[in-house]
């Protein structure tokens, strides 16, 4: 169809030949004022008798005319003939008509304070059929009875607000980083330069976020399960997931792990830590990431699970799912004091050491014994000398604990007695000869990981949104690991100029090298040799370490096999040699680390070298959509590059502007505006999640776990007299409730 704008003879006929010329409006103009007659270029203004090929083209022309002049136009009534064809169509100003009166007779219902933009504006454009399939302007009233939007307010008009693909992509990408619609709008404004140039208000941003949740709706669980199936089938064949539903088919448990997480577990899964995280989704489900320590001493996520409740049965299901996909090669599990977790671990991992997180226990002392007491008395300082010591024996800890507790008169404290009875689960003195990698004096790996994930998710997220945010968090975690792997290619500068130090720099990651370098440096310090003997090829040393309260440590070194053993047990606990061992190696003339004491988990690119799991190339679920995003990104970079190259030169900027206008006109003329995708399909393409045809798995029921209970009302709020919210009528479900049509979850 030929555009009407391309044919002046068709478009712009003289007003004299019009079947109905423009009425004389001089008197009305005088009464209303000149400010209420729009001013714009003549080619943008409708003319009586002007021909158009169809109604939509006419409305677009009149709508653009209104947006240029500072008002919004809308479609109004129409007339049809006996053949049901439109013969007359009315377009009016959005402020036409009179405000509706509130006809509600119930005065007890609190009504919202609302306004109306309608002021019976007379501006209109009447379109009539010309009998040949086209239409002509029969009547055009251009004067208004209200002022127009000007500079500073034009961006608030509906015609000046529209969410483009760039807006929607930005909102979704911001949501993946736990940036809400309000903050996303502020960031977008900073990028563009001013609110006038954003092209949408903060309410428009919020409405799109609302539309995403409405799109997901009751399909939430189905969408996520289908997403996992698609990943497993076409993107990552090492992806594994497990789920369970109740008798009413509501999702209750969900476990998932991708190929990279499973590969990491093969190398770093000897010790794992997990703890429940709350307020991460709208259903109140408990989120539990399974955490380990990688070769850079950083937290690494193996898998994740969502549970309906925090009871033993749910934790057992999570542990069994973990064993199903990862096996039972775990040596130690660190958790908090949750008794349900303890029951599940003892049943599912009977031979695995279970340890309690010291961080969770130690942070309870002020609340259990008194904040002022712990802060102002020397109690905590004296107790920490025994609790946090890696080299104290069990007898030394017990004697020290009892002395400190007796000194401050706390021998009868019930909570301290309970913690003392659990001492073998959390005090390092009871497991300093067991492999614990970086968790022996745990500062709560799980707690820090939970804090990390909470930066990406929020309590109002659906499960589908939660997974997108979780995936974004994992991508950042793995990108940081990639950066550390890249830095491992750089050789760190030796401090002690020893060959054994250079040997460590070549095999260990940069982070672990610095830890080993500290031990090598300490071996060159003030360690005092108390005794040395050689019996049957085994050299024995007794060393007094001034850095560890002058404790005496014994080191035995086999001169032929290079086997070495130190009573401090540092290698057993964390997997690298201590300063006492390095001193013995130096005295024996050994200039390299014995390879039986080089732990694979601390070496460079350990997961790539020692994992047996072969990862396929991770592909995009929708290659066409991915290619479109990449092209869009490249176009954006090219545009930014042009602006940067222009360097503020007005001629270059003018050339860029004219070129963009040409490109945009070409796109408009060649695109078919009538084939726009439905709203819901468009949202599905943006978020990468498509609604399935039939609901097979219902969303979870609302759980009542920690962080999900009724809000505690403070004294200040109670003093207001216990005022309650008033119900209001929802125009969508026509019920009186604590919601309105914007956030109604009922069927429309």
C-alpha positions in Angstrom: 0.0 0.0 0.0 1.4 3.3 -1.0 1.8 5.7 1.9 -0.4 8.8 1.8 2.6 10.9 2.7 4.3 10.1 -0.6 1.6 11.5 -2.8 0.9 15.3 -2.4 -1.9 15.2 -5.0 -3.8 12.6 -3.1 -3.0 14.0 0.4 -3.4 17.7 0.2 -6.5 18.8 -1.7 -7.5 22.4 -1.4 -10.0 23.3 1.3 -12.2 25.1 -1.3 -13.1 21.7 -3.0 -14.0 20.1 0.3 -17.6 19.0 0.6 -17.7 20.6 4.1 -15.3 23.6 4.6 -13.9 24.5 8.0 -16.4 26.4 10.1 -15.7 30.0 11.0 -14.2 29.9 14.5 -13.1 33.6 14.9 -15.6 34.3 17.6 -14.8 31.1 19.5 -11.1 31.9 19.2 -11.7 35.3 20.7 -13.6 33.8 23.6 -11.2 31.0 24.3 -7.9 32.8 23.8 -5.2 32.4 21.2 -3.1 30.1 23.4 -5.7 27.3 22.9 -5.2 27.0 19.1 -2.4 24.6 18.3 0.5 26.0 16.3 2.6 23.7 14.1 3.8 23.4 10.5 1.0 23.3 7.9 2.1 19.9 6.6 1.5 18.4 10.0 -2.0 19.9 10.4 -5.1 18.1 9.1 -7.1 19.9 6.3 -10.8 19.5 5.5 -11.0 17.4 2.4 -7.7 15.7 2.9 -7.7 12.1 1.7 -6.4 9.1 3.6 -6.3 5.4 2.6 -7.7 4.0 5.8 -8.7 4.9 9.4 -5.5 3.8 11.1 -3.4 6.0 8.9 -5.7 8.9 9.6 -5.5 8.4 13.4 -1.7 8.1 13.3 -1.6 11.4 11.4 -3.9 13.1 13.9 -2.1 11.5 16.9 1.2 12.8 15.6 -0.3 16.2 15.1 -1.5 16.2 18.8 1.8 15.1 20.1 3.5 17.9 18.2 1.1 20.5 19.6 1.0 19.3 23.2 -2.3 17.4 23.5 -3.3 13.7 23.2 -5.9 12.5 20.8 -8.1 9.4 21.0 -10.6 7.4 19.0 -14.2 8.1 19.6 -17.5 6.9 18.1 -18.2 5.7 14.6 -21.1 5.1 12.3 -21.8 2.1 10.0 -24.1 1.4 7.1 -26.2 -1.7 6.5 -23.3 -3.6 5.2 -21.5 -3.0 8.6 -18.9 -0.8 6.9 -17.7 2.4 8.6 -19.0 5.5 7.0 -18.1 8.0 9.7 -15.3 8.0 12.3 -14.7 10.6 15.1 -11.3 11.4 16.6 -11.3 13.7 19.6 -9.0 15.3 22.2 -8.4 13.1 25.2 -10.0 15.8 27.3 -13.3 15.6 25.5 -16.4 14.7 27.4 -17.5 15.4 31.0 -16.1 13.8 34.2 -18.1 10.9 35.6 -20.0 11.5 38.8 -19.6 9.2 41.7 -23.0 7.5 42.0 -22.1 5.4 45.0 -24.6 5.8 47.8 -22.6 4.0 50.5 -21.0 7.0 52.3 -19.2 4.6 54.8 -16.8 3.5 52.1 -13.7 5.6 52.0 -13.3 6.9 48.5 -10.0 7.6 46.7 -9.0 11.1 45.9 -9.1 11.2 42.1 -9.0 13.8 39.3 -10.4 13.9 35.9 -8.8 15.4 32.8 -12.0 15.7 30.9 -13.3 19.3 30.4 -15.6 18.9 27.4 -13.0 19.9 24.9 -14.6 20.7 21.5 -11.5 19.7 19.4 -12.3 16.9 17.0 -11.7 15.4 13.6 -14.5 13.8 11.7 -13.6 11.3 9.0 -16.1 10.2 6.3 -16.0 7.5 3.6 -15.4 8.6 0.1 -17.1 5.5 -1.4 -13.9 4.1 -2.9 -12.5 2.4 0.2 -10.7 5.5 1.4 -11.7 8.4 3.7 -11.6 12.2 3.7 -11.6 14.8 6.5 -15.2 16.0 6.7 -14.8 18.3 9.6 -11.9 19.5 11.6 -12.2 21.6 14.8 -8.8 22.7 15.9 -9.5 25.0 18.9 -9.4 23.6 22.5 -10.7 25.0 25.8 -7.6 24.1 27.8 -3.9 24.9 27.7 -1.4 22.6 26.0 1.6 20.8 27.4 4.8 22.7 26.9 8.5 22.2 27.6 9.0 20.4 30.8 5.5 18.7 30.8 5.4 17.3 27.3 7.0 14.0 28.5 4.0 13.3 30.7 1.6 13.1 27.8 0.5 9.7 26.8 1.6 10.3 23.2 5.1 11.1 24.4 5.4 7.9 26.5 6.0 4.5 25.0 8.2 1.6 26.1 10.5 0.7 23.3 12.4 -2.6 23.1 15.4 -0.8 24.6 13.3 0.3 27.6 11.9 -3.2 28.2 15.3 -4.9 27.8 16.8 -2.4 30.3 14.0 -3.0 32.8 14.5 -6.7 32.7 18.3 -6.6 32.8 18.0 -4.2 35.8 15.6 -6.6 37.6 18.1 -9.4 37.2 20.4 -7.3 39.4 17.7 -6.6 42.0 17.2 -3.1 40.6 13.5 -2.2 40.8 11.6 -0.1 38.3 12.0 3.2 40.2 15.8 2.9 40.4 16.0 1.6 36.8 14.1 4.7 35.6 16.5 7.0 37.5 19.5 5.1 36.1 18.0 5.4 32.6 17.5 9.1 33.1 21.2 9.5 34.0 22.2 7.6 30.9 20.0 9.7 28.6 20.6 13.1 30.2 17.1 14.3 31.3 13.7 13.1 32.2 12.3 14.7 29.1 14.4 12.4 26.9 13.6 9.1 28.7 10.3 8.6 26.7 8.5 7.0 29.6 7.6 7.8 33.2 8.5 5.8 36.3 4.9 4.6 36.3 5.3 3.1 32.8 8.4 1.3 34.1 6.4 -0.1 37.1 3.6 -1.2 34.9 5.9 -3.2 32.7 7.3 -4.9 35.8 3.7 -5.6 36.8 2.9 -7.0 33.4 5.7 -9.5 33.7 4.3 -10.9 36.9 0.8 -10.9 35.4 2.2 -12.8 32.4 3.8 -15.4 34.6 0.8 -15.7 36.9 -0.5 -19.2 37.6 1.9 -20.6 35.0 4.9 -19.8 37.3 5.9 -23.4 38.2 5.2 -24.8 34.8 7.3 -22.1 33.1 10.3 -22.8 35.3 10.1 -26.6 34.9 9.8 -26.2 31.2 12.8 -23.9 31.2 14.8 -26.6 33.0 13.7 -29.2 30.4 14.7 -26.9 27.6 18.1 -26.3 29.1 18.7 -30.0 29.6 17.6 -30.8 26.1 19.2 -28.2 24.0 21.6 -26.0 26.0 23.4 -28.0 28.7 23.1 -31.7 28.6 24.8 -32.0 32.0 22.0 -29.9 33.6 20.1 -31.9 36.3 16.9 -31.1 38.2 14.4 -32.8 40.5 11.1 -31.6 41.8 8.2 -32.8 43.9 4.5 -31.8 44.2 1.8 -32.3 46.8 -1.5 -34.1 46.4 -3.0 -31.0 44.8 -0.2 -30.7 42.3 1.4 -27.6 43.9 5.2 -27.5 43.6 6.8 -28.2 47.0 10.5 -28.9 46.4 12.8 -28.1 43.5 16.5 -29.0 43.1 18.8 -28.0 40.2 22.5 -28.1 39.3 24.1 -27.3 35.9 27.2 -28.8 34.3 29.7 -26.3 35.6 28.4 -26.7 39.2 28.8 -30.5 38.9 32.3 -30.2 37.5 33.3 -27.9 40.3 32.0 -30.4 42.8 34.2 -33.1 41.4 37.3 -31.1 42.4 36.1 -28.9 45.3 33.3 -30.9 46.8 35.3 -32.5 49.7 33.7 -30.0 52.1 30.4 -28.3 51.6 28.4 -25.7 53.5 24.8 -24.8 53.2 22.3 -22.6 55.1 18.7 -21.5 54.5 18.0 -18.1 52.9 14.7 -16.4 53.3 12.6 -13.7 51.7 13.8 -14.6 48.2 10.5 -15.2 46.5 6.8 -14.4 46.8 5.9 -17.9 48.0 8.2 -17.8 51.0 10.0 -20.9 49.9 13.3 -21.5 51.6 16.3 -21.1 49.2 19.4 -23.2 50.0 22.6 -22.9 47.9 25.2 -25.7 48.3 28.5 -23.9 48.7 32.2 -25.0 48.6 35.6 -23.4 48.3 37.4 -23.2 45.0 41.1 -23.0 44.2 41.1 -19.3 44.7 39.8 -19.5 48.3 36.5 -18.1 47.0 33.0 -19.5 47.4 31.7 -21.7 44.6 28.1 -22.8 44.1 27.5 -26.4 43.3 23.7 -26.6 43.3 20.6 -25.0 44.8 17.2 -26.1 46.2 13.9 -24.5 47.0 11.9 -26.0 49.8 8.3 -25.5 51.0 9.1 -26.0 54.7 12.1 -26.2 57.0 11.4 -29.6 58.5 13.4 -32.8 58.5 11.4 -34.4 55.6 12.2 -31.5 53.3 15.9 -31.4 54.2 16.0 -35.2 53.7 14.6 -34.8 50.2 17.2 -32.1 49.5 20.1 -34.3 50.7 18.8 -37.3 48.8 18.6 -35.2 45.6 22.1 -33.9 46.2 23.4 -37.5 46.6 21.5 -38.6 43.4 23.4 -36.2 41.2 26.7 -35.7 43.1 27.3 -39.0 44.9 28.4 -39.2 48.5 32.1 -38.3 48.3 31.6 -35.4 50.7 34.0 -35.5 53.7 32.5 -32.8 55.9 29.3 -30.7 55.9 29.0 -27.4 57.7 25.6 -26.0 58.7 24.0 -23.9 61.3 22.2 -25.2 64.4 19.0 -26.2 62.7 18.0 -29.5 64.3 16.0 -30.5 61.2 19.2 -30.3 59.2 21.1 -32.4 61.8 18.5 -35.2 61.5 18.6 -35.1 57.7 22.4 -35.2 57.5 22.8 -38.0 60.0 20.3 -40.1 58.0 21.4 -39.3 54.4 25.2 -38.9 55.1 25.9 -41.4 57.9 29.7 -41.4 57.5 30.2 -37.7 56.9 31.5 -35.4 59.5 28.9 -32.8 60.5 30.1 -29.4 61.8 28.3 -26.4 63.1 29.2 -22.9 61.9 31.2 -21.0 64.5 30.0 -17.7 63.2 26.4 -18.5 63.9 27.2 -19.6 67.4 29.6 -16.8 68.4 27.3 -14.1 67.2 24.7 -15.3 69.7 26.8 -14.6 72.7 25.7 -10.9 73.1 22.0 -11.8 72.8 22.3 -14.7 75.2 24.6 -13.1 77.8 23.9 -9.4 77.4 25.3 -6.9 74.9 26.9 -4.6 77.5 28.4 -7.5 79.3 30.1 -8.9 76.2 31.2 -5.5 75.0 32.6 -4.0 78.3 33.9 -7.0 80.2 37.0 -9.0 79.2 34.9 -12.2 79.0 34.8 -12.5 75.2 38.5 -11.7 74.8 39.5 -14.4 77.3 37.1 -17.0 75.9 38.2 -16.3 72.3 41.8 -17.3 73.2 40.5 -20.9 73.7 37.6 -21.0 71.2 39.4 -19.7 68.1 42.7 -21.5 68.7 43.6 -23.9 65.9 46.4 -25.5 67.9 44.8 -26.1 71.3 44.1 -29.6 72.5 40.7 -30.7 73.7 42.0 -30.8 77.3 43.4 -27.2 76.9 40.1 -26.0 75.6 38.0 -27.6 78.2 40.2 -26.3 81.0 40.2 -22.8 79.6 36.5 -22.7 79.0 35.7 -23.8 82.6 38.1 -21.3 84.1 36.7 -18.4 82.1 33.1 -19.4 82.8 33.8 -19.8 86.5 35.7 -16.5 86.7 32.6 -14.6 85.5 30.0 -16.6 87.4 28.3 -18.2 84.4 28.7 -21.8 85.4 24.9 -22.2 85.8 24.0 -20.5 82.5 21.7 -22.9 80.6 22.7 -21.7 77.1 26.5 -22.0 77.8 26.0 -25.5 79.1 24.2 -26.4 75.9 27.0 -24.9 73.8 29.6 -26.8 75.9 27.7 -30.1 75.3 27.9 -29.4 71.5 31.6 -28.4 71.6 32.7 -31.3 69.5 30.6 -29.9 66.6 31.9 -26.4 66.5 35.2 -25.8 68.4 38.3 -26.2 66.2 40.2 -28.1 69.0 38.0 -31.1 68.4 38.6 -31.4 64.6 42.0 -29.7 63.9 43.2 -33.1 62.6 40.5 -33.4 60.0 40.3 -32.0 56.4 38.3 -28.8 56.5 40.0 -26.7 53.7 38.9 -23.2 54.4 36.1 -23.9 56.9 37.9 -24.9 60.1 37.5 -21.4 61.6 34.5 -20.7 59.4 33.4 -17.2 59.1 30.2 -18.6 57.6 30.7 -19.3 53.9 27.0 -19.9 53.6 26.1 -16.7 55.4 28.3 -14.6 53.0 26.9 -16.5 50.0 23.3 -15.8 51.2 24.2 -12.2 51.6 25.6 -12.3 48.0 22.5 -13.9 46.5 20.2 -11.5 48.4 21.7 -8.6 46.4 20.1 -10.2 43.3 16.7 -11.4 44.5 13.8 -9.8 46.4 10.8 -11.2 48.3 8.2 -10.3 45.6 9.9 -12.4 42.8 8.0 -15.2 41.2 9.9 -18.5 40.8 10.7 -17.7 37.2 12.0 -14.2 38.0 13.9 -15.7 41.0 15.7 -18.2 38.7 16.7 -15.4 36.2 18.2 -13.4 39.1 19.9 -16.5 40.5 21.4 -17.2 37.1 22.6 -13.6 36.9 24.3 -14.0 40.3 26.0 -17.3 39.2 27.2 -15.6 36.0 28.9 -12.9 38.1 30.4 -15.4 40.4 31.9 -17.4 37.5 33.0 -14.2 35.7 35.0 -13.3 38.8 36.5 -16.7 38.8 37.4 -16.3 35.2 39.2 -13.1 36.0 41.2 -14.8 38.8 42.1 -17.6 36.3 43.3 -15.0 33.9 45.5 -13.4 36.6 47.1 -16.8 37.4 48.9 -16.4 34.1 50.9 -13.6 35.6 53.9 -14.7 37.8 53.8 -13.2 41.3 57.0 -11.5 42.6 58.9 -13.7 45.1 59.6 -12.2 48.5 62.3 -14.5 49.9 64.2 -15.3 46.7 64.0 -19.1 47.4 63.7 -21.8 44.8 60.9 -23.4 46.7 59.0 -20.2 46.6 59.3 -20.0 42.8 58.2 -23.6 42.6 55.0 -22.7 44.6 54.4 -19.7 42.3 54.4 -21.9 39.2 51.9 -24.5 40.4 49.5 -22.8 42.8 46.9 -20.2 42.0 47.9 -16.6 42.9 45.6 -16.5 46.0 47.0 -19.7 47.4 50.6 -18.8 46.6 50.3 -15.8 48.8 49.1 -18.0 51.7 52.0 -20.4 51.1 54.4 -17.5 50.8 53.4 -16.4 54.3 54.4 -19.9 55.6 57.7 -19.7 53.7 58.4 -16.3 55.1 57.5 -17.4 58.6 59.9 -20.3 58.3 62.7 -17.8 57.8 61.7 -15.9 60.9 62.3 -16.5 64.6 61.3 -20.1 64.9 63.6 -21.7 67.5 64.9 -25.2 67.1 64.8 -26.9 70.4 66.1 -30.3 69.3 67.0 -32.2 66.1 67.8 -35.9 65.6 68.1 -38.4 62.8 67.0 -42.0 63.3 66.7 -44.6 60.5 66.6 -41.9 57.8 64.0 -39.9 59.6 64.9 -36.4 60.7 63.0 -35.2 63.8 62.8 -31.6 64.9 61.3 -29.9 67.9 60.5 -26.3 67.0 59.2 -23.4 69.3 57.0 -21.0 67.3 56.9 -17.5 68.7 54.0 -16.6 66.4 51.8 -19.3 68.1 52.4 -18.5 71.8 55.8 -20.3 71.8 54.1 -23.7 71.4 56.4 -26.7 70.7 55.7 -28.5 67.4 57.3 -31.8 66.3 58.3 -32.4 62.6 59.3 -35.7 61.2 60.9 -35.8 57.7 61.8 -39.0 55.8 65.0 -38.2 53.9 64.4 -40.8 51.2 60.7 -40.5 50.5 60.3 -36.9 51.5 57.3 -37.7 53.6 56.8 -35.0 56.2 54.5 -34.8 59.2 54.0 -31.8 61.6 52.0 -31.9 64.8 50.3 -28.6 63.9 48.3 -30.5 61.3 48.0 -27.5 58.9 48.3 -29.7 55.8 45.6 -32.1 57.1 43.2 -29.2 57.8 43.7 -27.0 54.7 45.9 -28.8 52.2 49.2 -27.0 52.1 52.4 -27.2 54.1 53.1 -25.2 57.3 56.1 -23.0 58.2 57.6 -25.7 60.3 57.6 -28.1 57.3 59.2 -25.5 55.1 61.9 -24.9 57.7 62.6 -28.7 57.8 62.7 -28.8 54.0 65.2 -25.9 53.9 67.5 -27.5 56.5 67.4 -30.7 54.5 68.4 -28.9 51.2 65.0 -29.6 49.5 64.3 -26.7 47.0 60.9 -27.9 45.8 57.5 -28.9 47.4 57.2 -32.7 47.6 54.6 -33.5 45.1 52.6 -35.8 47.4 51.9 -32.6 49.4 50.6 -30.6 46.4 46.9 -30.8 46.7 45.1 -30.7 43.3 42.3 -28.5 44.6 44.6 -25.5 45.0 46.4 -25.7 41.6 45.8 -23.4 38.6 42.7 -24.3 36.5 42.1 -27.3 38.8 38.5 -27.9 37.6 39.6 -28.1 34.0 42.6 -30.4 34.7 41.1 -32.8 37.2 37.4 -33.1 36.5 36.2 -36.1 34.6 32.9 -34.5 33.5 33.1 -33.4 29.9 31.2 -30.2 29.3 29.6 -29.5 26.0 29.5 -26.0 24.6 26.6 -24.2 26.3 24.3 -23.1 23.6 21.5 -20.5 23.6 18.0 -21.7 23.9 16.9 -19.3 21.2 19.7 -18.7 18.7 17.7 -16.2 16.7 16.9 -14.2 19.7 20.5 -14.3 20.9 21.7 -13.2 17.5 19.2 -10.3 17.5 20.5 -9.2 21.0 24.1 -9.3 19.8 23.3 -7.3 16.7 21.4 -4.8 18.8 24.4 -4.5 21.2 26.7 -4.0 18.2 24.4 -1.2 16.8 24.4 0.5 20.2 28.2 0.3 20.4 28.5 1.7 16.9 26.2 4.6 17.7 28.2 5.3 20.9 31.4 5.1 18.9 30.0 7.6 16.3 29.1 10.1 19.1 32.5 9.6 20.7 34.3 10.2 17.4 32.3 13.3 16.7 33.9 14.8 19.8 31.3 17.5 20.1 31.8 18.9 16.6 28.4 20.3 15.6 28.9 19.5 11.9 29.7 15.8 12.7 26.8 15.6 15.1 24.4 17.1 12.5 25.6 14.6 10.0 24.9 11.7 12.4 21.4 13.1 13.1 20.5 13.4 9.4 21.8 10.0 8.7 19.8 8.5 11.5 16.6 10.2 10.3 17.2 8.7 6.8 17.7 5.2 8.4 14.6 5.6 10.6 12.3 6.7 7.7 13.6 3.7 5.7 12.7 1.3 8.5 9.2 2.9 9.0 8.4 2.7 5.3 9.6 -0.9 5.0 8.2 -2.4 8.2 4.7 -3.7 8.6 3.3 -2.0 11.6 0.1 -4.1 11.6 1.9 -7.4 12.3 3.0 -6.4 15.8 3.3 -9.3 18.3 0.8 -9.7 21.0 1.7 -8.1 24.3 2.2 -11.4 26.2 4.3 -13.0 23.5 6.5 -9.9 23.5 7.0 -10.2 27.2 7.9 -13.8 26.9 10.5 -13.1 24.3 12.1 -10.4 26.5 12.4 -12.5 29.6 13.2 -15.7 27.8 10.3 -17.6 29.4 7.3 -18.8 27.5 3.9 -19.8 29.0 3.0 -23.4 28.4 -0.5 -24.1 26.9 -1.8 -26.1 29.8 -1.1 -25.8 33.5 0.3 -29.1 34.7 2.2 -28.0 37.9 0.6 -25.4 40.1 2.7 -22.7 41.8 3.7 -23.3 45.4 1.4 -22.5 48.3 2.4 -19.6 50.5 4.8 -20.9 53.1 5.1 -19.7 56.6 8.8 -20.0 57.1 11.2 -17.6 58.8 11.0 -14.1 57.4 7.5 -14.8 56.1 5.4 -14.4 59.2 3.1 -11.5 60.1 5.0 -8.2 60.6 5.6 -7.3 64.1 3.9 -3.9 65.0 6.2 -1.6 66.9 5.2 0.6 69.8 5.2 3.8 67.7 2.7 2.3 65.3 0.5 0.9 68.1 0.3 4.4 69.5 -1.5 5.6 66.4 -4.6 3.9 67.8 -4.4 0.7 65.7 -5.8 2.2 62.6 -6.5 -0.3 59.8 -6.5 0.0 56.1 -9.8 0.5 54.4 -11.0 -1.8 51.7 -11.8 -0.3 48.3 -13.6 -1.6 45.2 -11.5 -3.2 42.6 -12.7 -2.4 39.1 -11.3 -5.7 37.8 -12.9 -8.2 40.1 -15.7 -5.9 41.4 -15.0 -6.8 45.0 -14.1 -4.7 48.0 -10.5 -5.7 49.0 -7.1 -4.4 49.9 -6.0 -4.2 46.2 -7.1 -2.4 43.0 -7.2 -3.2 39.3 -3.4 -2.7 38.9 -2.4 -5.5 41.2 -5.5 -7.7 41.2 -4.7 -11.4 40.8 -8.2 -12.5 39.9 -9.4 -13.4 36.5 -10.3 -10.5 34.3 
